[in-house]
Amino acid sequence: MAFLAVFSTLLVFSVFIAAHSFVPKIKRWHLRRTAYVRHGCQHPPSYPHKNPYGFDLMELSKEAYQAHRYLDFTGALFARYGKTYQIKQSGKTIIRTADPEVCKAIYATHFENFGLQPIRYEGGKGFFGNGILVTDGQRWKRSRALLRPAFDVAHVANFERLEKHVSRFLKLLPRDGSTVDLMPGLKRLTLDISTDFIFGKSMNALESPEACQDFLRAFTSAQRGVVTPEAARDKDFEQACKQILDFIDERVEEAFARSASGKANANSRERVRLIDELIKETQDRISLRYLVLSAFSPAHDTVAVTLTNTFFHLARNPTSWNKLRSEILPTSSRPLTYELLNSYRYLDWVLKETHRITPVAPASQRQCLTSTVLSTGSGLDGLSPLFIEAGTIVETNFRAMQRDKTYWGEDTEVFRPERWEAVRPGWRYIPFSGGPRICPAMKLVYTECGYVLVRMLREYARLECRDPIHEWVEERRLIYQSKNGALVGLVP
């Protein structure tokens, strides 16, 4: 009897475990079947893996990354398997897409169904904490609401502050036509501009480059570590994060001291500090730390990398440089204002073309939070409805989308600003993402890049390529930059 009782208990327990395991699977199967039958969903094309875990593609991707050709490698996969296809990565299904309609759904029309916190938070919290770059939901909404006013036109168009630093940068450039890599200087320039904009006090990186080298190295190490698996991170990652965050914490304490003494943003318009404006909205020191960091990253790094890429392309396209000169020089006697800057049509095309062909953030990932059906994206032609199950990661590739020959033409690999006279790409062009999470610093990036370009065009008649390597070579950190910088000769 005792044996039967034990046996019965074990049997019931086994049935319970089996039911607990299989019932969710049956529910998921039923959900998928209903979606496929009711909406006519199909499977997107699949990469032909040699094993069920996807280690073969992971190895090829690793080789491409180490050879600094990962972006071209992923672009070739889209050309072969279509605008939306799926892969296996460590046994999990990942959907990759360069379809503008799928991107529109993920970033706008079905925004609430997708998030990034499940993907980014654990890997990024050591540097970004609970900031807008790694969170979803109410925390993200509040942080974004606090940060967004910092990038309004009144702050972005502060050209008095810009000119002070840009004029120092120009004085450091050679005027004898000798070769110079513009990227290090541009990074110091944007470090000065961004720290002045955010803290009201520049790091003076242009005048004392040695003093800021440790900071820039730490910032680079922290950014690289955020996108590197924890087990493979550089041993200096934690120290690099601490160095950057300690610097910001010191500035936060200075801001609280100013606020307590009534001296916060008490002077002229030029002295407005972003951090003082943020303190008016929140007294939470930890939140302030990560709000400031969220503003610092695009204000410093994105601007510097975008400018480097722009000079990289212009040095290889002298016709575009000359067209810019023809547009800019007739107004060179006029003060450079926000309105004048925005009137330069060809300059706008040049910046857009730079972001199209070399976006600083060429791809992004979202995780499906609630199973959903998109109106397009599956089947061999990519036109059938696409079912995405909760938990599935979707990787949107902006670079591949912005080089799609079916829209941009056969010369999609060519830097040609003139194409912008005719195209209206909509969701085919989203270098700053789109929808509710569109980069709030987009206007700042365009304005500061445009200002620096105009000042350079007024100073130099020719921009010559001095790089023995003609192709743009990628280097990945949190964003992608030119591995070889921008080696040029400047002729007044």
VOROBA-807791 format. One line per 8 residues: number of its first residue (from 1); for each residue x, y, z of N, C-alpha, C. Coordinates in pm, whole numbers. Each point is the difference from the previous one (the first is absolute). Layout:
NUM	X Y Z X Y Z X Y Z ~ ...
***
This chain:
1	81 -121 0 -81 121 0 85 127 0 ~ 104 -6 81 90 115 6 64 25 -135 ~ 36 -113 -65 62 11 -133 -96 65 -99 ~ -128 -43 4 -100 55 -91 -22 149 26 ~ 3 37 127 -19 141 35 114 85 -55 ~ 123 -51 19 116 73 -52 -6 8 -152 ~ -37 -115 -61 -8 -5 -146 -104 99 -52 ~ -115 3 67 -107 91 -42 43 146 12
9	70 28 111 49 137 21 98 40 -109 ~ 94 -91 -31 98 28 -105 -68 17 -135 ~ -102 -82 -25 -71 8 -127 -71 134 -14 ~ -69 40 107 -70 129 -2 99 114 -18 ~ 112 -10 71 103 105 -10 57 8 -142 ~ 23 -116 -61 55 -4 -136 -98 59 -100 ~ -128 -35 18 -103 56 -89 -7 152 16 ~ 11 46 125 -3 144 26 117 71 -69
17	119 -57 14 119 59 -62 -15 1 -152 ~ -48 -111 -55 -18 -8 -145 -101 103 -48 ~ -110 12 75 -103 97 -39 54 142 10 ~ 75 25 108 58 134 20 95 36 -113 ~ 67 -102 -54 96 23 -108 -68 13 -135 ~ -101 -84 -24 -58 -7 -134 -115 98 -23 ~ -74 34 104 -114 90 -20 42 134 -61 ~ 107 65 51 43 125 -65 39 -21 -146
25	64 -114 -28 39 -28 -138 -122 -17 -88 ~ -103 -67 52 -124 -19 -75 -68 135 -24 ~ 1 86 102 -59 133 -15 73 80 -107 ~ 133 -6 1 77 73 -100 -27 -55 -140 ~ -7 -134 -9 -30 -62 -129 -136 45 -52 ~ -99 4 90 -135 42 -39 -1 147 -43 ~ 75 83 72 8 142 -34 61 19 -139 ~ 109 -72 -26 64 8 -131 -93 -49 -110
33	-64 -114 24 -88 -58 -102 -116 94 -31 ~ -57 60 105 -111 94 -21 45 119 -83 ~ 121 52 32 52 115 -76 22 -35 -145 ~ 56 -118 -24 30 -41 -137 -129 -25 -79 ~ -100 -59 63 -126 -30 -70 -83 126 -19 ~ -17 77 107 -88 116 -4 57 114 -83 ~ 132 22 10 60 116 -67 78 -36 -125 ~ 14 -128 -27 75 -39 -119 150 21 15
41	50 -12 123 143 19 23 81 -113 -63 ~ 121 32 -37 94 -100 -48 131 16 78 ~ 89 -97 -17 132 11 61 88 87 -90 ~ 83 85 60 100 68 -83 108 -98 -42 ~ 75 30 -104 110 -89 -40 97 -22 117 ~ 63 -116 2 93 -34 108 141 -15 -55 ~ 97 42 80 139 -25 -35 25 -151 8 ~ 71 -59 -97 21 -146 -2 111 -44 95
49	-31 -1 128 99 -39 101 44 -145 -17 ~ 123 -27 41 52 -136 -2 -24 -71 133 ~ -41 76 102 -36 -62 127 -115 80 61 ~ -79 -60 88 -121 65 51 25 118 94 ~ 123 19 43 29 108 94 54 126 -68 ~ 30 -8 -128 46 117 -73 146 34 20 ~ 78 -95 53 141 30 26 79 26 -128 ~ -46 -56 -113 72 21 -126 -5 146 -41
57	-119 61 5 -12 141 -36 67 89 105 ~ -7 -40 125 67 76 105 150 5 -23 ~ 58 -110 -46 144 -4 -27 34 87 -120 ~ -82 -5 -105 23 85 -117 -13 148 37 ~ -96 30 85 -20 139 44 119 48 82 ~ 52 -87 85 118 35 80 119 29 -89 ~ 21 -83 -101 111 21 -94 -16 134 -73 ~ -122 30 -42 -26 126 -71 23 119 93
65	-42 -12 124 20 107 98 148 26 23 ~ 77 -107 17 144 15 25 73 57 -121 ~ -55 -23 -119 60 52 -123 -54 139 -35 ~ -82 58 88 -57 134 -20 -84 6 -127 ~ -78 -105 -24 -89 -1 -117 -136 -59 37 ~ -38 12 124 -126 -58 45 -120 65 -68 ~ 5 131 -21 -113 69 -62 -23 -46 -143 ~ 108 -16 -75 -15 -52 -136 -48 -145 1
73	47 -76 98 -40 -140 12 -151 -11 23 ~ -53 79 92 -144 -6 26 -79 55 -118 ~ 54 102 -68 -67 52 -118 -14 -104 -109 ~ 104 -82 -16 -3 -106 -102 -106 -105 34 ~ -24 -25 128 -102 -98 40 -140 49 -38 ~ -24 129 15 -130 54 -43 -16 -11 -151 ~ 107 25 -73 -6 -11 -146 -32 -144 -42 ~ 43 -96 81 -20 -141 -37 -135 -54 48
81	-41 35 122 -118 -64 58 -124 89 7 ~ 13 125 -40 -116 87 -3 1 104 111 ~ -98 90 -5 -5 111 95 -34 -44 142 ~ -64 -116 13 -27 -56 132 29 -149 -3 ~ 86 -45 89 30 -143 10 31 -32 146 ~ 8 -128 32 25 -38 138 124 -88 12 ~ 64 11 116 121 -77 28 -15 -66 136 ~ 92 -88 31 13 -57 134 126 56 64
89	-11 37 126 116 48 74 -4 -61 139 ~ 95 -90 25 1 -78 124 -133 -71 20 ~ -58 -47 -109 -124 -77 5 -127 83 -3 ~ 11 133 15 -116 87 0 -22 60 -139 ~ -127 18 -34 -34 59 -130 9 152 9 ~ 69 59 -96 7 145 -13 -47 37 -140 ~ -90 95 -7 -48 50 -128 81 124 -36 ~ 58 -1 -119 73 116 -50 -82 66 -111
97	-6 131 3 -79 69 -102 64 130 -45 ~ -15 27 -129 36 129 -59 -119 50 -81 ~ -119 -40 43 -126 37 -65 -56 124 68 ~ -19 110 -71 -48 124 63 -136 -15 66 ~ -87 -84 -55 -133 -18 60 9 -76 131 ~ 89 -97 8 20 -73 125 62 93 105 ~ 97 81 -42 61 97 92 -103 99 51 ~ -85 48 -89 -106 94 40 -91 -62 105
105	-34 -127 -19 -86 -69 97 68 -11 135 ~ 127 -41 0 72 -23 126 24 130 76 ~ 35 106 -72 37 125 66 -115 98 16 ~ -113 -25 -67 -109 98 7 -136 -66 21 ~ -55 -62 -103 -140 -45 8 -22 -112 101 ~ 101 -84 23 -9 -107 101 103 24 111 ~ 27 124 30 106 38 94 -14 -71 135 ~ -122 -8 53 -22 -57 133 28 -150 5
113	5 -65 -117 24 -144 -3 148 -37 6 ~ 88 102 -7 143 -29 -7 76 86 101 ~ 108 -56 53 82 74 96 146 -36 -14 ~ 85 80 64 144 -28 -4 59 -33 136 ~ -75 28 107 54 -25 134 39 -146 21 ~ -80 -99 -45 42 -140 20 132 -35 -68 ~ 35 76 -104 123 -26 -75 117 77 58 ~ -22 127 33 110 90 32 32 16 148
121	-102 -14 86 19 46 138 113 -71 73 ~ 1 -131 -2 101 -74 76 141 32 -48 ~ 18 8 -131 133 28 -53 40 145 12 ~ -99 91 3 31 142 -2 -13 74 131 ~ -57 -64 103 -27 73 124 126 45 71 ~ 114 -70 -23 124 40 65 47 137 -44 ~ -41 41 -120 41 131 -52 -119 95 -8 ~ -113 -47 -53 -115 87 -24 -104 -4 111
129	20 -88 101 -91 -3 113 -144 -23 -42 ~ -89 90 45 -142 -8 -37 -36 110 -99 ~ 96 38 -85 -22 107 -96 -86 -41 -118 ~ -28 96 -88 -95 -23 -109 53 -98 -104 ~ 130 -23 -3 56 -89 -102 -22 -148 32 ~ -39 -31 124 -12 -142 38 -132 -34 67 ~ -95 93 4 -125 -26 71 -122 20 -90 ~ -112 -56 44 -129 14 -67 -101 57 99
137	-123 12 -46 -112 31 89 5 137 63 ~ -56 10 121 -14 129 66 135 63 35 ~ 98 -81 36 132 54 32 60 68 -122 ~ -11 -66 -116 50 60 -124 -78 127 -34 ~ -132 -4 12 -83 116 -35 37 121 84 ~ 19 -22 130 34 113 87 138 55 -34 ~ 97 -88 -20 136 46 -33 0 78 -131 ~ -71 -50 -99 -4 68 -129 -70 136 12
145	-107 5 79 -71 126 19 90 104 67 ~ 85 -45 92 92 92 67 110 47 -94 ~ 44 -88 -88 116 30 -84 -37 76 -127 ~ -118 -22 -51 -36 53 -131 13 152 -12 ~ -44 78 100 13 147 -13 145 47 -13 ~ 94 -83 43 142 39 -8 45 17 -144 ~ -70 -63 -92 42 5 -140 -91 88 -84 ~ -71 95 64 -83 90 -80 89 103 -70
153	-59 74 -92 77 91 -85 74 105 83 ~ -61 46 108 63 105 81 137 -42 52 ~ 16 -129 31 129 -50 47 90 -40 -116 ~ -60 -69 -98 78 -50 -113 60 113 -82 ~ -73 110 -13 43 110 -86 86 103 73 ~ 64 -38 107 87 91 74 135 7 -71 ~ 8 82 -104 119 4 -85 115 77 63 ~ -29 84 100 110 68 69 90 -102 68
161	-62 -97 66 76 -104 66 73 -87 -103 ~ -68 -35 -107 62 -82 -104 122 68 -60 ~ -14 126 -34 108 71 -69 127 6 84 ~ -15 16 129 116 7 88 88 -124 -15 ~ -60 -115 -7 76 -124 -9 43 -31 -143 ~ -86 28 -97 34 -29 -139 117 87 -46 ~ 4 125 42 111 86 -38 132 -52 58 ~ -3 -55 120 121 -60 57 42 -123 -81
169	-96 -79 -40 28 -119 -80 66 38 -133 ~ -52 102 -66 54 42 -129 145 48 13 ~ 33 63 111 137 49 19 100 -114 15 ~ -47 -118 38 89 -114 18 25 -77 -129 ~ -77 27 -104 13 -74 -125 115 57 -84 ~ 73 -86 -69 110 48 -86 -54 82 -117 ~ 76 100 -41 -39 83 -114 101 -9 -114 ~ 85 -103 7 101 -18 -104 -28 -122 -88
177	-120 -57 14 -35 -115 -83 53 -132 51 ~ 64 -1 116 55 -125 54 -114 -92 46 ~ 31 -128 9 -101 -101 32 -39 5 148 ~ -129 -12 25 -51 -1 137 -118 -96 8 ~ -8 -73 111 -118 -81 28 -96 87 81 ~ -114 30 -57 -93 92 64 -72 -61 121 ~ -10 -132 7 -84 -60 103 46 32 143 ~ 128 -13 36 38 32 138 -35 144 38
185	26 93 -91 -32 140 29 -149 23 12 ~ -78 -66 -85 -146 14 7 -55 -58 130 ~ 62 -106 49 -46 -58 127 30 95 116 ~ 115 66 -6 31 98 105 -92 122 -13 ~ -27 41 -123 -91 113 -22 -138 -29 59 ~ -56 -115 -34 -135 -30 49 -1 -30 150 ~ 114 -43 54 9 -15 145 -10 136 67 ~ 68 99 -55 -8 136 54 -140 58 -15
193	-59 -16 -119 -134 55 -24 -103 -65 93 ~ 6 -133 10 -102 -71 78 13 28 149 ~ 122 3 53 16 28 143 -39 144 32 ~ 27 92 -92 -43 139 19 -152 8 -3 ~ -62 -68 -95 -146 0 -15 -68 -63 121 ~ 54 -110 49 -67 -73 108 35 56 137 ~ 129 31 23 45 40 133 32 149 13 ~ 4 71 -114 34 141 5 148 24 16
201	80 -106 -10 144 10 15 66 -104 -90 ~ 82 48 -93 64 -89 -96 116 -75 65 ~ 32 -118 -56 117 -75 47 129 53 -60 ~ -10 97 -92 117 58 -66 88 -107 -65 ~ -66 -94 -64 73 -110 -65 80 48 -120 ~ -46 106 -67 73 52 -115 132 63 42 ~ -2 72 110 120 70 45 94 -92 78 ~ -55 -100 68 82 -92 79 -39 -144 -33
209	37 -48 -118 -44 -134 -43 46 -112 93 ~ 120 16 60 49 -107 88 -90 -17 122 ~ -58 110 46 -81 -5 122 -129 -79 -18 ~ -46 -12 -124 -128 -68 -22 17 -141 -56 ~ 124 -43 -24 20 -129 -64 -53 -116 84 ~ 22 5 131 -50 -107 86 -152 -6 -3 ~ -62 118 -1 -146 4 -5 -53 -59 -130 ~ 60 38 -113 -44 -52 -129 23 -150 -11
217	114 -46 52 26 -144 -2 -103 -75 85 ~ -32 55 115 -99 -64 88 -137 -2 -67 ~ -36 109 -65 -129 7 -68 -9 -104 -112 ~ 108 -12 -76 5 -100 -108 -10 -141 57 ~ 74 -27 107 -1 -132 62 -139 -35 53 ~ -65 97 62 -134 -25 55 -100 -28 -112 ~ 7 77 -108 -92 -21 -112 23 -134 -67 ~ 126 -36 -17 30 -129 -63 -47 -114 90
225	17 15 131 -39 -105 92 -149 -24 7 ~ -79 107 -17 -145 -13 7 -54 -96 -106 ~ 63 -2 -118 -49 -86 -110 78 -130 -9 ~ 83 -28 100 78 -124 4 -56 -93 105 ~ -17 -129 -29 -47 -94 102 85 9 126 ~ -63 -12 114 69 22 127 126 -84 14 ~ -4 -125 -44 116 -88 15 117 44 -86 ~ -27 77 -105 106 40 -93 42 145 18
233	-53 67 101 31 141 20 145 22 41 ~ 50 115 -39 133 41 40 3 16 152 ~ 113 -35 59 11 5 147 -11 142 54 ~ 16 100 -87 -7 138 45 -141 58 -8 ~ -99 -80 -40 -135 52 -23 -58 65 126 ~ 3 -72 111 -61 53 122 69 128 46 ~ 133 4 -9 73 119 40 -31 116 -93 ~ -16 -29 -129 -34 104 -97 -137 60 31
241	-97 -87 29 -134 49 36 6 87 125 ~ 76 -45 99 11 75 125 61 138 -24 ~ 102 6 -86 65 128 -27 -97 100 -63 ~ -79 -46 -97 -95 89 -66 -110 42 96 ~ -55 -96 73 -110 30 91 45 86 117 ~ 122 -19 49 53 86 107 11 144 -49 ~ 46 17 -124 10 134 -58 -137 67 -4 ~ -101 -74 -44 -135 56 -8 -55 29 139
249	25 -90 95 -48 21 137 57 129 60 ~ 126 28 -29 61 124 49 -71 122 -58 ~ -35 -7 -129 -70 112 -63 -141 14 56 ~ -63 -113 34 -134 4 60 6 71 135 ~ 101 -32 81 13 65 131 26 149 -16 ~ 81 39 -97 23 142 -26 -130 70 -37 ~ -84 -69 -78 -127 58 -42 -94 19 119 ~ -2 -97 92 -82 14 119 49 116 87
257	131 18 5 55 112 78 -41 133 -62 ~ 3 10 -133 -44 123 -66 -148 25 26 ~ -78 -108 -7 -144 14 21 -30 49 141 ~ 74 -52 97 -21 40 139 38 146 24 ~ 99 48 -76 46 138 18 -75 98 -89 ~ -90 -51 -83 -77 87 -90 75 45 -121 ~ 111 -66 -34 83 42 -113 -21 -85 -126 ~ -93 -92 3 -22 -87 -116 -56 79 -116
265	71 -3 -113 -43 68 -122 -44 143 26 ~ 81 69 82 -38 136 37 57 105 -92 ~ 89 -41 -92 67 97 -84 -64 10 -138 ~ 82 27 -100 -51 21 -135 -45 -130 -64 ~ -62 15 -118 -49 -116 -76 113 -97 -29 ~ 121 52 -23 112 -88 -34 34 -93 115 ~ -30 39 122 41 -78 116 -106 -101 44 ~ -110 -16 -75 -101 -98 37 62 -139 3
273	-22 -69 108 54 -135 16 -116 -99 -1 ~ 16 -105 -77 -103 -103 -7 -26 -61 137 ~ 106 -27 74 -16 -67 130 -80 85 97 ~ 15 133 -7 -78 88 88 -148 -3 -36 ~ -29 -14 -129 -139 -11 -43 -62 -131 49 ~ 79 -107 -3 -51 -130 44 -28 -3 150 ~ 82 70 78 -19 3 145 -133 67 36 ~ -48 87 -85 -131 63 25 -113 -103 -6
281	25 -111 -69 -104 -100 -21 13 -120 93 ~ 120 -32 44 19 -115 89 117 24 94 ~ -14 -47 123 107 12 99 68 -135 25 ~ -37 -99 -76 55 -134 14 138 -5 -65 ~ 104 -14 82 137 4 -51 30 -113 -98 ~ -51 -120 28 26 -113 -89 -68 22 -135 ~ -123 47 3 -70 29 -126 74 108 -78 ~ 49 102 71 73 107 -66 128 -52 -65
289	69 -89 69 123 -57 -56 -27 -62 -137 ~ -103 -81 -8 -25 -73 -124 -70 85 -105 ~ -74 102 42 -55 96 -96 114 76 -68 ~ 96 43 80 115 72 -55 80 -89 -95 ~ 21 -125 39 74 -92 -86 -75 -24 -131 ~ -132 -9 7 -81 -21 -121 10 119 -94 ~ 22 119 54 18 118 -84 143 10 -51 ~ 94 -41 84 141 13 -36 40 -89 -117
297	-51 -121 -4 40 -95 -104 -25 53 -141 ~ -122 44 -34 -19 54 -136 67 135 -20 ~ 0 85 103 57 134 -16 149 -6 -28 ~ 68 -98 58 144 -15 -24 29 -96 -114 ~ -37 -125 18 48 -105 -90 -69 0 -136 ~ -132 10 -2 -71 -6 -128 39 116 -90 ~ 15 119 57 39 116 -81 140 -19 -57 ~ 94 -44 83 138 -19 -46 10 -105 -109
305	-70 -111 17 6 -108 -99 -69 41 -129 ~ -112 70 11 -70 47 -121 87 97 -78 ~ 66 92 68 89 94 -68 117 -73 -65 ~ 57 -96 70 111 -77 -57 -45 -71 -127 ~ -116 -63 4 -52 -69 -118 -25 98 -115 ~ -51 118 33 -30 98 -104 128 46 -69 ~ 103 31 76 127 40 -61 64 -117 -75 ~ -19 -121 50 50 -119 -69 -59 -5 -142
313	-130 17 -11 -65 -8 -131 32 120 -88 ~ 1 119 57 27 120 -79 142 0 -55 ~ 95 -55 77 138 -5 -48 13 -88 -124 ~ -90 -95 -14 2 -91 -116 -94 47 -110 ~ -69 109 25 -95 54 -97 19 151 -12 ~ 108 44 -65 28 144 -9 -111 80 -67 ~ -76 -63 -89 -111 72 -64 -102 44 105 ~ -28 -86 96 -94 35 106 55 111 88
321	130 -5 29 63 108 78 -13 133 -74 ~ 26 0 -128 -9 123 -78 -144 52 -8 ~ -97 -90 -9 -140 42 -1 -37 64 133 ~ 51 -56 108 -25 59 131 61 139 8 ~ 121 15 -50 65 131 0 -82 101 -80 ~ -52 -43 -113 -81 90 -83 -127 44 72 ~ -52 -86 84 -120 34 75 31 89 120 ~ 113 -26 66 31 67 126 66 137 -20
329	95 9 -93 82 121 -10 -78 129 -28 ~ -106 -2 -81 -73 126 -22 -56 63 126 ~ -14 -77 107 -53 53 126 108 8 108 ~ 127 -12 -38 107 -8 100 20 130 78 ~ -50 111 -52 14 127 72 -111 18 104 ~ -99 -85 -5 -112 10 93 27 -82 127 ~ -50 44 114 14 -81 122 -70 -134 -19 ~ 60 -104 50 -57 -134 -14 -106 -19 109
337	-125 6 -40 -112 -16 92 -69 -134 -24 ~ -88 -35 91 -75 -125 -15 -83 2 -127 ~ -60 114 -31 -83 12 -119 84 -12 -126 ~ 116 63 -3 87 -8 -117 49 -144 -19 ~ 39 -63 109 49 -137 -8 -106 -93 -61 ~ -123 19 39 -107 -86 -50 -44 34 -141 ~ 52 107 -55 -35 37 -138 90 -67 -103 ~ 109 -63 45 94 -63 -93 -54 -137 -41
345	-51 -6 -122 -66 -121 -48 100 -113 -26 ~ 109 31 -69 96 -105 -34 71 -53 125 ~ 23 87 96 59 -43 127 -90 -104 68 ~ -129 24 -4 -96 -95 57 9 -134 -73 ~ 12 3 -132 12 -124 -78 126 -76 38 ~ 109 72 19 128 -64 34 -10 -73 133 ~ -59 65 99 -14 -64 131 -95 -120 -6 ~ -108 14 -74 -92 -113 -15 67 -117 -71
353	78 29 -103 67 -106 -73 106 -68 86 ~ 66 77 85 97 -59 93 -68 -99 94 ~ -114 41 55 -74 -90 89 -59 -119 -75 ~ -33 19 -126 -55 -111 -78 104 -109 -22 ~ 118 41 -45 99 -98 -42 87 -50 115 ~ 19 83 103 78 -42 117 -72 42 129 ~ -114 -61 30 -70 35 124 82 -39 123 ~ -2 84 102 79 -31 120 -61 -116 78
361	-131 -17 -13 -68 -114 63 -70 -79 -110 ~ 72 -93 -63 -53 -67 -120 -109 -103 27 ~ -19 -42 123 -102 -100 31 -43 14 146 ~ -116 -55 30 -49 1 137 -90 -121 22 ~ -17 -37 125 -81 -118 32 -115 37 93 ~ -110 -71 -17 -114 8 90 -48 -142 31 ~ -54 -18 119 -60 -128 35 -151 14 0 ~ -68 -96 -61 -145 1 -2 -53 -29 140
369	-80 91 54 -53 -14 136 -135 -69 2 ~ -78 19 -106 -131 -61 -13 -13 -55 -141 ~ -34 -126 -13 -12 -61 -133 -89 86 -89 ~ 44 21 -122 -72 90 -89 15 -42 -145 ~ -87 51 -84 4 -26 -144 21 133 -72 ~ 106 6 -81 26 118 -82 -58 -25 -139 ~ -37 106 -68 -71 -14 -128 88 -50 -113 ~ 130 3 18 92 -42 -106 129 -52 61
377	83 -69 -82 131 -43 47 29 -148 -12 ~ -98 -83 -37 27 -144 -8 -20 -50 -143 ~ 29 -128 -20 -9 -59 -133 125 29 -81 ~ 13 -70 -112 119 18 -84 10 142 -56 ~ -116 64 -23 2 137 -53 -6 105 109 ~ -13 -42 126 -4 93 112 -128 80 11 ~ -106 -39 -71 -122 80 -5 -114 -57 84 ~ 15 -121 51 -106 -61 81 11 46 145
385	-110 -8 76 5 38 142 105 -80 76 ~ 59 66 98 108 -60 79 -43 -15 145 ~ 0 -123 50 -30 -26 141 130 2 79 ~ 0 81 107 117 8 87 -44 -39 140 ~ 60 -104 52 -38 -52 131 71 76 111 ~ -68 16 112 59 66 116 133 -67 36 ~ 101 81 26 132 -51 32 95 -2 -117 ~ -54 12 -121 85 -1 -119 74 132 -15
393	127 -6 -34 79 120 -25 -6 34 -149 ~ -25 127 -29 -1 49 -137 113 101 -15 ~ 85 -24 -98 113 90 -27 -30 80 -126 ~ -12 131 15 -26 87 -114 132 57 -50 ~ 25 -13 -129 128 42 -57 -22 124 -86 ~ 32 117 57 -21 126 -71 95 13 -118 ~ 122 -44 18 100 14 -107 -42 -76 -124 ~ -43 -125 17 -44 -79 -115 -121 64 -67
401	-90 53 80 -120 65 -54 36 126 -78 ~ 100 72 50 41 125 -64 93 -22 -119 ~ 30 -127 -29 78 -35 -118 -78 -95 -92 ~ -129 -5 17 -85 -89 -80 -9 52 -143 ~ 52 -77 -93 5 43 -140 -138 15 -62 ~ -99 -72 51 -133 11 -59 -61 138 23 ~ 50 74 98 -47 137 21 106 104 -34 ~ 121 -20 47 105 101 -13 72 -5 -134
409	-17 -107 -76 64 -10 -130 126 -83 2 ~ 54 -25 -117 118 -85 -14 125 64 59 ~ 0 131 16 118 68 55 -11 19 151 ~ -73 -88 66 -26 16 143 126 0 85 ~ 109 -62 -50 126 -3 75 81 128 -19 ~ -47 88 -86 73 121 -36 -49 118 82 ~ 93 82 48 -35 124 70 -42 104 -104 ~ -130 28 -7 -52 94 -101 -112 84 64
417	35 114 58 -100 84 68 -114 44 -91 ~ 25 8 -130 -102 48 -93 -125 -87 -2 ~ 11 -124 45 -117 -88 -1 -113 56 87 ~ 37 84 98 -99 52 94 -90 107 -61 ~ 32 43 -120 -88 96 -67 -134 -63 -36 ~ 2 -132 -24 -120 -67 -50 -64 -97 99 ~ 78 -56 92 -54 -107 85 -76 55 121 ~ -103 -71 39 -75 25 123 -17 -136 68
425	103 -46 69 7 -141 39 -91 -45 114 ~ -48 93 83 -83 -42 112 72 -99 90 ~ -62 -114 26 58 -100 90 114 -78 -62 ~ 33 28 -125 117 -64 -61 130 64 49 ~ -14 112 71 117 75 47 -25 42 144 ~ 57 -73 95 -20 32 143 132 -16 76 ~ 102 79 -35 130 -13 68 -6 34 148 ~ -104 73 42 -17 34 141 -118 -75 61
433	-34 -115 -60 -117 -79 39 -126 79 -36 ~ -114 -39 58 -126 66 -34 -104 -28 105 ~ -116 65 -13 -106 -19 96 29 66 134 ~ -64 -45 107 18 62 132 143 0 52 ~ 84 -94 -49 138 -7 49 99 62 -98 ~ -46 83 -91 93 67 -90 99 81 84 ~ 126 4 -43 105 63 79 -33 147 27 ~ -13 42 126 -34 139 30 111 98 -36
441	122 -51 -21 114 87 -31 21 18 -150 ~ -93 -46 -83 18 6 -144 24 144 -48 ~ -79 94 48 16 139 -43 135 55 43 ~ 45 -37 119 131 45 48 111 -54 -90 ~ -8 -127 -37 103 -61 -84 8 71 -134 ~ -114 21 -64 -1 66 -131 50 144 11 ~ -40 70 106 38 140 14 150 16 25 ~ 54 -76 93 143 13 30 86 -47 -116
449	-41 -108 -65 75 -47 -118 -3 105 -110 ~ -117 56 -25 -12 102 -103 84 123 30 ~ 1 41 127 77 118 38 149 -21 -25 ~ 52 -113 45 143 -29 -20 34 -7 -148 ~ -85 -64 -79 25 -11 -144 5 136 -66 ~ -94 87 32 -2 134 -61 126 77 37 ~ 42 -7 124 121 72 40 123 -55 -72 ~ 5 -132 -20 112 -60 -74 -4 41 -147
457	-118 3 -58 -14 37 -141 38 145 -24 ~ -23 85 98 39 140 -13 152 17 10 ~ 66 -94 65 144 12 23 86 -68 -106 ~ -49 -111 -56 85 -82 -87 -61 -18 -139 ~ 84 25 -100 -46 -12 -139 -6 -144 -46 ~ 94 -82 51 4 -140 -44 13 -94 120 ~ -62 -116 -16 10 -109 96 47 -121 -78 ~ 122 -46 29 59 -108 -79 10 -129 82
465	-28 -112 -65 13 -131 65 147 -40 6 ~ 49 -33 118 138 -45 18 5 -143 55 ~ -113 -67 -2 -9 -136 54 33 -101 -109 ~ 99 -87 22 32 -102 -101 -112 -103 -18 ~ -90 -8 99 -114 -92 -9 -123 81 -40 ~ -56 -30 -115 -112 79 -51 -131 -32 72 ~ -19 -128 37 -127 -43 57 -14 42 146 ~ -125 23 38 -31 26 141 6 -133 75
473	83 -5 106 19 -123 77 -63 19 137 ~ -84 -94 39 -77 13 124 81 -30 125 ~ -36 66 108 48 -33 134 -119 11 94 ~ -31 -107 69 -120 -2 83 31 31 145 ~ -80 92 52 -8 22 146 -149 -3 32 ~ -52 95 76 -145 9 13 -59 42 -134 ~ 74 85 -71 -36 37 -136 116 -42 -91 ~ -21 12 -130 104 -35 -96 69 128 -48
481	133 -7 -9 77 114 -48 102 -47 -102 ~ 66 96 -66 103 -32 -98 126 -46 71 ~ 43 -122 -28 120 -55 64 123 83 -34 ~ 3 57 -120 116 76 -45 -19 150 11 ~ -104 41 71 -23 143 17 -32 69 -130 ~ 54 121 -16 -16 77 -124 134 67 -29 ~ 86 -69 -74 132 53 -35 -13 91 -121 ~ 26 128 21 -24 98 -106 114 103 -5
489	0 75 -108 82 118 -12 -92 120 -18 ~ 25 108 74 -83 120 -6 78 112 -66 ~ -55 55 -107 68 106 -75 -84 127 7 ~ 52 107 61 -78 125 13 -31 61 -138
***
